[in-house]
Amino acid sequence: MNNDVDPVQPETRALFAPLTIRGTTLQHRAGVSPMCMYAAADGMVDDFHLAHLGRFALGGAGLVIVEATAIDPRGRISHHDLGLWSDAQIDGMRRIAGFLSTHGAVPGIQLAHAGRRASVREPWFAGAPLDESDAAAGRAPWPVIGPSAIPAGPGWQVPSALDAHEIAESIGQWVAAAERAVAAGFRLIELHGAHGYLLHSFLSPVSNTRSDGYGGDAERRMHYPLEVIRAVRSALPESVILSYRVSAVDGVSEGGLTLDDVAEFARHAVAAGVDIIDTSSGGISVDRSTDTRVRRGFSFHADFSRQLKARTGAIVACVGLIVDPEQASRLIEAGDADIVLLGREMLDNPNWVHHARRSHAADEFDHWDPRFGSALGPRLRTLRRLAETGETPLTRFAQHAGQ
Ligand SMILES: Cc1cc2nc3c(=O)[nH]c(=O)nc-3n(C[C@H](O)[C@H](O)[C@H](O)COP(=O)(O)O)c2cc1C
């Protein structure tokens, strides 16, 4: 790689500015958002995960966050989620963290408990709750838990409400999973506090109607997530970054969390030890009649991340239809976010970061891994030459037709 060449142009300079948090440097601000792949058996990493996540590091991502990884088998969304509820799951994760680090990405992992939204089918089966028909195929439903006995929507399981002892036990599971993630080599741990899963369900009045120390008013609804944050932070080495994904709004027609509520929580979360607030939205209800989700435009969480950044002073990540390098860079420059996370765009184009650098650059591939760049540079020059001569991929057939 030729490090003398800086292909970054003014339009994307803010995107390619490094960011150091707790002594760990992200080479630039574009990361891969956590995305469940439903490819694990018994929560174990296999070659699929290594290949899938590895290509993002090879593609130049500065941060790769492994998908929602269950801290407890009951906290899996589906039978095929990854897990870190057991020491046996560390070795596979170590391969991923090691590969990502070797190839220049900060290795991150999202720890999760799906709470009352657990025990469902994969999205390509509409994400519906598992039922007895799935049991016949070896994918039996399992009992789900939550703050209160309120299901996520019509036809969903009624969760059993955690008692004080079970809450303490579950905080221990968050800590144990975080320690395993550190043992595996991850340098950023994200707690999944969004999308209606366990942490979010304690925070939201839609799903938490408790009257003990963990519910009853806004402050008490924060207790469980804040206890988890404090316990995890105190178990992490100083150098490990702690991120927390929030749903900035519940997006339900009545009674859900507003941005003001979530900003207030985020302030407490930062005081409790969170370094990054990762901004998403929605998920508390799967009831289509009440779910009024945030409109999907470009950068659709940027108004929220901007507010959370202004109101917490924290480092803030933004996700949601970020597809263009200049768009990403301007989000950073404008103070809408410090880090941009890309999800589906990265699935479509794992080399997005390399292309983002090149799109405004000097036509070369010097910033790519030379295994790829040394082949792609000459190929690009050949393509340019052919374009000048007017030759296209279909020219050969036109010639044949004329014979
Ligand atoms: C296949 C898929 C799986 C996802 N899994 C997770 C997940 O594990 N954790 C999470 O917080 N968000 C998850 N999401 C949401 C993404 O992280 C991201 O916030 C969302 O796709 C919007 O960003 P995008 O427009 O760049 O895709 C998932 C999204 C997709 C498409």
The ligand as a Gaussian input file, in Angstrom:
#p B3LYP/6-31G(d) Opt

LIG

0 1
 C      -30.566000      -7.976000       8.013000
 C      -30.602000      -6.962000       9.128000
 C      -30.308000      -7.348000      10.420000
 C      -30.303000      -6.403000      11.459000
 N      -29.915000      -6.792000      12.710000
 C      -29.729000      -5.847000      13.663000
 C      -29.109000      -6.177000      14.888000
 O      -28.651000      -7.304000      15.107000
 N      -29.009000      -5.188000      15.827000
 C      -29.449000      -3.911000      15.591000
 O      -29.339000      -3.066000      16.474000
 N      -29.977000      -3.573000      14.403000
 C      -30.098000      -4.489000      13.444000
 N      -30.562000      -4.120000      12.215000
 C      -30.758000      -2.686000      11.931000
 C      -29.472000      -2.125000      11.286000
 O      -28.390000      -2.185000      12.194000
 C      -29.673000      -0.667000      10.831000
 O      -29.917000       0.117000      11.966000
 C      -30.806000      -0.511000       9.844000
 O      -30.708000      -1.502000       8.827000
 C      -30.821000       0.876000       9.201000
 O      -29.598000       1.138000       8.566000
 P      -29.389000       0.959000       6.948000
 O      -30.418000       1.822000       6.276000
 O      -27.987000       1.423000       6.714000
 O      -29.588000      -0.489000       6.632000
 C      -30.621000      -5.049000      11.188000
 C      -30.948000      -4.680000       9.889000
 C      -30.916000      -5.603000       8.859000
 C      -31.213000      -5.153000       7.446000

